[in-house]
């Protein structure tokens, strides 16, 4: 069963937190990209606690968001990554670019 994507952005102490749940794939990645494109604070943190799947389209969203944050001098990180999802970041070596904190 495909899990719908849930995105809940909020702010804590000047940091933009984007809580994400479900599957990030070709069908849902544009929704996440739109939210991340609108994050303009000094710190953007994407919380993947409830993410069960990420495909290459989702990884591209994270790489683009990282690049945009870096261009404006902001920090970008991904946190609460399950071992299964973290493995996808490792296989593609995106974990070398992004600050990734495990669950």
ABEGO torsion letter per residue (X at the ends): XBBBBBBBBBBBGGBBBBBBBEBBBAAAAAAAAAAAAABABABBBBBAAABABBBAAAAAAAAAAAAAAAAAGBBBBBBGBBAAAAAAAAAAGAAAABBBBBX
